[in-house]
Amino acid sequence: MNKFELLGRVGKVDITYKESGTCFTQISIGVTNGKKNTEGKKLYDNFYITFFNTKNSNTAERLAEEVKEGDYIRVEGKLTDNVYTPQGAEKPKHSLQLIGWGFCKVVFDEATRKYVDVKKEDGVANEGKTEQPKETTIADDEEIPF
């Protein structure tokens, strides 16, 4: 199965519309990697994820509207391997791209010391899922890495 799930803080959010009307949103997300620098500050890995609107979903537009820099979110998606040959090169190059298909804001619950998915007023998670909110135990991570 080709699937990834990341939990981290949002960095940049860029929404773009193509001439064809296609919308896509690119975000960066900082995910703690469990290491600390010499001053004891947590270190983060940054990932860049692209979301597209489809005929069945406007995820890219909703993401740009609902998420801002510093928000903690859970992102799900798939990995794609893009193969291309640069001009003048003999060998093709590969680039790995993260394509998001779902997201949900998360908050830190002080009582349980866990991160939990935020629910909308209608009781349904941001992506229309009816499953119970996921809980993720993470060390105190209130600092924004950007």
N, C-alpha and C positions, 0 to 999 in steps of 0.2 A: 504494500500500500504506500502511496506517495502522499505523505501528509506531514505538516509541521505544526507545532503549537508553541507560541512564545508569549511570555508574560513580562511586560516591562513598561517603561515610561516613554511617552511619545516625544519625539524631537520635532522635526519639521513636518508640516503637512502641506503638500502642494497638489492643487486640483488643476487639471488641464482638460480642455475640450478640443477635440480634433475638428477639422473642417466638416467631417462626415457627421458630426454631432456626438460621436463616441466620447464618453467621459471616463477619465481614469484619475485616480488619486494615488500619489506616492507619499509614504510616510517613512520616517526613520524611527526606530524604537531601540532604546537602550536597555539591555538585559544584563543584570549582574552576573559576573562569571565566577563568583565565589572567591576571588582573590582580592588582596589589598596591596596598596602601594607602600612605600617605606614610611609614609606618614600615617598609615592605618586607614586611609580612605578606600572605600570599595572601588573596584575596577569594573568596567562595563564593556560589553561587546555591542557594537551598533549594527543593526540590520536594516536594510532598505526593502520595503515591501510595496508592491503595486497592486491596487484594487481596480477592477473594471466594472462598469455597469453592464448588465446583460439584459436581454429582453424580459427576463423574469425577475430581475432584482436591480435596484438602484444603490447598491452597496457603496460604490465609490462616492456618490454625492452625499449619502447619509453619513459616511465616515468624515468627510470634510466639514459637514455641518455640526456633528455631534462631538467631535474629538478636537482637543486643542493641546498645544504644547504643555507638557508636564502631567497630563492625564495618565493614569495607570490603566492599561488595557491588556486583554487577552486576544491574541490574533491566531486564526487558523488559516491554513492554506496549503499550497502544493509547491514543490520545487520543479523548475523547468531548466533544461540544459539547452542553451542557445548556441548553435554552431555557426560561425561566420568566418570568412576569409578576408582579412584586412587588405586594402589596396596595396599592391606591391609585395604582399607576403606569399610564400609558397605553401605554408601549412595553415590549415584552419585552426581557429581558436575557439575555445569553449568558455561560456560565461554562465554561471549559475544565477538564476533569478527566482525570487520568492514572490509567488502570486497569491494574494490573500483572497479568501472567499467569505470570511466571517470575522466579526469582532464583537467584543463586549467590554464595556468599562468594568473595572473592578475597584473595590475599596478595601481598606484595611479595617477589619473588625477588631477593635481593642479587646472586647470580651473574650474572644476565642484566639486572638493573636494570629489570625489567618486572613488571607485575601479572599473575598467572595465576589461573585459576579453581581453587578447592579441590575436590578429588575426595573422595567418600565412600570408606569402606573397601572397598566392592564394586567400585570402579573406575568408578562411574557418577556423573556430576555430579548435583547436588542435584535437578535437575528431571527426571532420568531420561534425559538426553540422552546419546547415545553418541559425539558428535563430540569432536574433540580440544579440549583447553582453549584458550580464547582468551587471547592475550597483548595487553596494552595497555601501551605505554610512557607513563609519566607521571613528571614531575619528582618528586623526593622530597616526599612528601605525607603524612608520618606524623603531622602535627599534626591534632587534632580541631577542627573549625571551630565547635563549639557551646560 
